Amino acid sequence: MKVLVIQPKIGMGDMVIYLPYIHAISKNYNSPVSLLVKENSRASDLLIDDEQINEIITLERTSTNTGSHDGLSGFFDLAKKLREKKFDKVFIFSSSLRYFLISKLAGIKKISQYPLFRKKDNIVTSAKIFTEHELGAIISTQPNLQLNKEKIEKTRSKFTKGFKHICLGISASGPTKRWSIKNYIKLCEKINEIVPSKFYIAAGKNDIELISEIFNSNIKDKCTSFKDLKIKETLPIIKNCDLYIGNDTGWLHISSALNIKCLALFMDSPVQAYGKYSENIEIIVPEGETEESTTHDTLGAEKISFDQVFDKSINLLLN
């Protein structure tokens, strides 16, 4: 059976969070599946070594409705493209009527989808309930990013021995979700006083000012930037790290899926949706908040305790 999975959310983090359910579908049908995803999901990089993925089809939709799959003409173009591939079954991780109609027009006989027009809710809970209902099996929420072992070993051989290696997630989808870069610099300085460490700065070209501030600081000689690397090139580096410390960003979810211990700072995003699905993630929330109360519009960046971050970082590095 030829199976398609439609996952229309944006961002690396969401792509990683859906992996357990995509893998469960592949396992159920004993065959790799095809994915229809947006380019900024970075699926092509993230899943380059994933044997359960047969093909990645780019969903070209934008917030400005200028993508080739937007509008009425885009609707028919996408349906035609999918019809040519002759899928037997589709799983749609969305309640959008558009994807249901496209699948129908594409001639896909078996369609499984979220309930139409459902309001937003917990991303992990929705995916888990939907997939378990469709497959009739219990599914772990823990994602697993598959990597070629040779890549992992080759990268490990280049790591400086005698140091702890820390992936530092300074990036975020917005300024309210980002701990001060000065705090991160101070944190690295203090960690290095206790545990000799190397830091890998998980941020891209949109974060150039933050990266520059780090490389103008006293810890610059202990840092390596991901700025000029492709996502697929960063994966074996992260896999060889001892710890992720950083904001709730795509790098957090990648690190978790690579089975790395993670210390995640949640200050303006929902912990219950993005911080509780993996045993690899330990949470810090703003002082005065709880994991239940920390969500969108918490605006707690200034209330993340430096001492708590430092203490937990050292504890995770040494234990």
Secondary structure, DSSP 8 states (H G I E B T S, - for coil): --EEEEE---SHHHHHHTHHHHHHHHHHHTS-EEEEE-GGG-HHHHTTT-TTEEEEEE----TTS-STTSHHHHHHHHHHHHHHHT-SEEEE-S--HHHHHHHHHTT-SEEEES-TT-----HHHHHHHHHHHHHTS-----------HHHHHHHHTTS-TTSEEEEEE---SSGGG---HHHHHHHHHHHHHHS-EEEEE---GGGHHHHHHHTTSTTGGGEEE-TTS-HHHHHHHHHT-SEEEEESSHHHHHHHHTT--EEEE-SSS-HHHHTSS-TTEEEE--TT--TTT--TT---GGGS-HHHHHHHHHHHHH-
